[in-house]
Amino acid sequence: MLAPRRDGGFTYLALLFFVAAMGATLAATGLLWSTAQQRVKEQELIFIGNAFRQAIGDYYERTPGALKRYPPSLDALLKDNRQAGTVRHLRRIYTDPFTHQSTWGEIKSSDGGVKGVYSLSNETPIRKGGVALRASEGAAEVRYSDWQFIYEPVTQTGR
């Protein structure tokens, strides 16, 4: 009769440690990948927000006459009918990289026009400060919806 093997438990224990180490490694890799993807989305949000700000500024500055006006809606940036020819300040309404929708929060001016946009996402940003946002400079940016991209015309002072 053969004696029972005593090293069978050690192999099983080594296999358990190996599986645990692989699980921890995969979890850490997933976290790093998720963080990298969120940083890419943040950069995309900043790019898109600045594109909206620039388009709103272009619409405002190209208003015929002395009284400047903000666009009545974001759709007015796609085709400006106030000019003799077709003027497009934006080619399309961008989708929000966090909500994956083309619906944006709108910041209204005193005349009811759109002077800025913000994301409707309530996620917490990784990036803290350093985002050149005129409306929220110095403010605590707790959510992406706090990142507001506003066009403020430059006022000229007489000398």
C-alpha positions in Angstrom: 0.0 0.0 0.0 1.2 3.5 -0.9 1.7 6.2 1.7 -0.4 9.4 1.1 1.4 12.3 -0.4 2.0 15.2 2.0 2.9 17.9 -0.5 -0.5 18.1 -2.2 -1.7 20.9 0.1 1.3 23.0 -0.7 0.6 23.0 -4.4 -3.0 24.0 -3.8 -1.9 26.8 -1.4 0.6 28.1 -4.0 -2.1 28.1 -6.6 -4.4 30.1 -4.3 -1.7 32.7 -3.7 -1.0 32.9 -7.5 -4.7 33.5 -8.3 -4.9 36.2 -5.5 -1.8 38.0 -6.9 -3.2 37.9 -10.4 -6.5 39.3 -9.2 -4.8 42.1 -7.4 -2.7 42.9 -10.4 -5.7 42.9 -12.7 -7.6 45.2 -10.3 -4.8 47.7 -10.2 -4.5 47.6 -14.0 -8.2 48.2 -14.3 -8.0 51.2 -11.9 -5.1 52.7 -13.8 -6.9 52.2 -17.2 -10.1 53.8 -15.8 -8.2 56.8 -14.5 -6.4 57.2 -17.8 -9.7 57.1 -19.7 -11.2 59.7 -17.3 -8.3 62.0 -17.9 -8.8 61.7 -21.7 -12.5 62.5 -21.3 -11.5 65.6 -19.2 -9.2 66.8 -21.9 -12.0 66.3 -24.5 -14.5 68.2 -22.3 -12.1 71.1 -22.1 -11.5 71.1 -25.8 -15.3 70.9 -26.6 -16.1 73.6 -24.0 -13.6 76.0 -25.4 -14.9 75.3 -28.9 -18.4 76.3 -27.7 -17.0 79.4 -26.0 -15.2 80.4 -29.1 -18.3 79.8 -31.3 -20.5 81.8 -29.0 -17.9 84.6 -29.0 -17.8 84.5 -32.8 -21.6 84.7 -33.0 -21.6 87.6 -30.5 -18.8 89.6 -32.2 -20.3 89.2 -35.7 -23.7 90.5 -34.7 -24.7 93.1 -37.3 -25.2 96.6 -35.9 -24.0 98.2 -32.6 -26.1 96.1 -30.2 -24.3 92.8 -29.7 -26.4 89.7 -28.9 -25.7 86.1 -27.8 -27.2 83.2 -29.8 -30.8 82.4 -28.8 -29.9 78.7 -28.7 -26.9 76.4 -29.4 -28.6 75.5 -32.8 -28.1 79.1 -33.9 -24.4 78.4 -33.9 -24.8 75.8 -36.6 -26.3 78.2 -39.1 -26.3 81.9 -38.6 -29.1 83.4 -40.7 -28.3 87.0 -39.7 -25.6 87.3 -42.3 -25.9 87.6 -46.1 -24.2 84.3 -46.7 -24.3 81.1 -44.7 -22.1 81.4 -41.6 -21.5 78.3 -39.4 -19.8 79.0 -36.1 -19.9 75.2 -35.3 -20.2 72.3 -37.7 -22.2 70.2 -35.2 -23.3 70.2 -31.6 -20.7 68.1 -29.8 -21.6 65.3 -27.5 -20.6 65.5 -23.9 -17.8 62.9 -23.3 -19.3 62.0 -19.9 -23.0 61.8 -20.6 -22.6 60.8 -24.2 -25.5 63.1 -25.1 -25.6 66.3 -27.2 -27.6 68.0 -24.5 -25.6 70.7 -22.5 -26.5 72.9 -19.6 -26.9 76.5 -20.9 -25.8 79.6 -19.1 -28.2 82.4 -20.1 -27.4 86.1 -20.5 -29.6 88.9 -19.3 -31.3 89.1 -22.7 -32.0 85.3 -22.7 -29.3 84.3 -25.1 -26.8 81.5 -24.5 -23.4 82.9 -23.2 -22.0 79.6 -22.0 -22.3 75.9 -21.6 -21.5 73.3 -19.0 -21.6 69.5 -18.8 -24.6 67.9 -17.1 -22.4 65.2 -15.5 -22.3 64.9 -11.7 -19.1 62.9 -11.7 -16.2 64.1 -9.6 -13.2 65.3 -11.7 -9.7 64.1 -11.3 -8.3 67.4 -12.3 -8.4 69.9 -9.5 -7.8 73.5 -10.6 -5.7 74.6 -13.5 -8.7 74.6 -15.9 -9.0 78.0 -17.5 -12.7 78.5 -16.9 -13.7 82.2 -16.7 -16.9 81.6 -14.8 -15.5 79.4 -12.1 -12.0 80.7 -11.6 -11.1 80.3 -7.9 -14.3 78.3 -7.2 -14.2 74.7 -5.9 -14.9 72.4 -8.8 -16.6 69.5 -7.2 -18.4 68.1 -10.3 -17.9 68.4 -14.1 -21.1 70.5 -14.1 -19.1 73.1 -12.3 -16.8 73.5 -15.3 -18.5 76.4 -17.1 -17.4 77.6 -20.4 -18.6 81.2 -20.7 -17.9 83.9 -23.3 -17.5 87.3 -21.8 -16.8 90.1 -24.2 -13.7 92.2 -23.7 -14.7 95.6 -22.6 -12.6 98.5 -23.9 -11.9 101.3 -21.5 -11.2 104.8 -22.9 -7.8 106.4 -22.1 
